[in-house]
Amino acid sequence: MANTYKALQTITVGAGGTASVTFTNIPQNYTDLVITTSARSTLGQPNLLVVFNGANSTLRDITAFAVGTSTTGSNAFYQGIRTTFNDSSSTANTFTNTTVYITNYASNTAVKSVSSDSVAEDNGTTYNSLYMTGGLYSSTTPITSITLIPDEAPNPNTGINIAQHSTFTLYGVFNADVSSAPSIPTIGTATAGAGSASITFTGVNNAASYIMTSNPGSITGTGTTSPIVVEGLSGGTSYTFTARAQNPLGISGASAASNSVTPTNIGYESLATSVVGAGGTTNIDFGSISSTYTHLQLRLFVQEPIDTVALQFNSDTGNNYAWHSLISENGSTRTSSATTSTNMIFAATTYGTSGSNFAVAIIDILDYANTNKFKTVRSMTGSHNNTSFSRVGIYSGLWQSTSAISSIRVRSRTSGTFAQFSHVALYGIRG
Amino acid sequence: MPATYDSLGTLTAVVNGDLQFVNIPQTYTDLVLVGSVKGTTATALLGFYFGVNGTYGSGSNLYSWNNLDTTGSSVTGSNFINQPFWGGTFGNPGTTAPADTYGTLVVHIMNYSNTTTNKTVIGRSSSLVSGNLLMVESVLLWRQTEAINSIFMATPAAIAAGSIFSLYGIKAA
């Protein structure tokens, strides 16, 4: 099975030796790693340590070793996983034979278990050692680098060198047949979300991961299992999706397209708009307001002959409202007003609007669906007609009900009529 | 179809001067102009001026506004009609403010693309300079029914480098 067991990096120590060797930028798309070493120390030092990600404080190993004719064991937290070393006291030209096996090295949810078999032989009876080591790297961080460094506990590597001609090879092992690029997966069902879509699919045996691609836009999401979520989509735009599988050898062709879905907007969504036609209208109503948003916003562009626009909620015409205002009128007077236990919230000024001049208001109703709170309203509003008749100010209002707001009436405070071209839009805002 | 709340562009003043949004798409309902603003004059809390469709300072005098403002000790107001631009409306720190002090500005240009009504704007600004505070709410009117396709922004001398403006489009259903 070509590419199931692949050499990734090889290091050969040159003249003069080296203090340590490091495999860096280890690819993350294999299942396990294997390191083989044939190494020797320039000084007397029995251990060569295997250290992950530059850290050496979260390693623990259990070693059974035989040195000469004696056997013993060790169970300790150490600066690295211990393997043996031919040192300067061993017969010249002898090098260790070591294999380190690291399973599931790329996991970001599991700690890493290590197994190592390591022997040093010198055709003698006084120096030879056999190590069987089980180790644990107690980190859920994927392994991206591995350093092999001589040990001199408690202070590692104070001048101990790895001798010339020592070799180290890193292999990646993949747990599936990657003699070919993966097959095409089977697309499932797409489901729209807020600015996203979730798409199911049926995977294939020789895939390491999957890529979901949108049409239009070629926006992608990746994963290893179904479903895959694609984010960054535009609300109101229809998308289909295709799936591809990939492994170290390549990427499959694209699947058939999924069903079409239209994501909603993230955060700020237009719910309804009312534009007043010829003849005007007395009330502008929004009903069947969904409780799935966090806040509501009304944006008013209106003309009304009295002077004030008011709100009522859920058809409540009882004296369950209160409001306050801070208004600057004509640039010359500032007034504040307060009314309690009344039957509507004053929320916008239309003072002096006529002809082509309309008043505006931005009205925020926060936490409108919360059934533990009365509802508080805040409005920023103003009107101007290029004369001294103008007002600008802020309103606050309270509806003394814990019911979720499901309908809103926008009306004159008395008997006024909204003029043609008045425009009121309702938006839902997600928290 | 545009999203409900779209970013239409950002301008960062890299040199002292004026800035302008042009070719504003007409497919939205409202515009929201958000600014982090500083002026170049060596005075604290100056005005921020702007105009639309190339009529800034043109002498057409089609602009008017009404302010509600406070310096923290009192609430005041002012009203202007027949002006050549929207001016003196919102505060921004001048160069007497620390170098890292910018005023905040949010302006809603409502129903900007309609060709039936004059254009009414509402906005808020907050400018806090050591020892000086200015908060303003203002309603503004441009007496033209044409759709707004550009916004020109200035301060009494110039907009200071580092000021940032973002323009958003809001689309009603």
Interface residues (C-beta under 8 A of the other chain):
Chain A: S234 G235 G236 T237 N265 G267 Y268 E269 S270 L271 A272 T273 R299 F301 L326 I327 S328 E329 N330 G331 S332 T333 R334 S356 N357 F358 A359 V360 A361 I362 M380 T381 G382 S383 H384 N385 N386 T387 S388 S390 R391 V392 G393 I394 F421 H423 A425 Y427
Chain B: M1 P2 A3 T4 Y5 T29 D30 S64 W65 N66 N67 L68 V75 T76 G77 S78 N79 F80 I81 N82 H108 M110 N111 N114 T116 T117 N118 T120 V121 I122 R124 E137 S138 V139 L140 L141 R143 T145 I170 K171 A172 A173
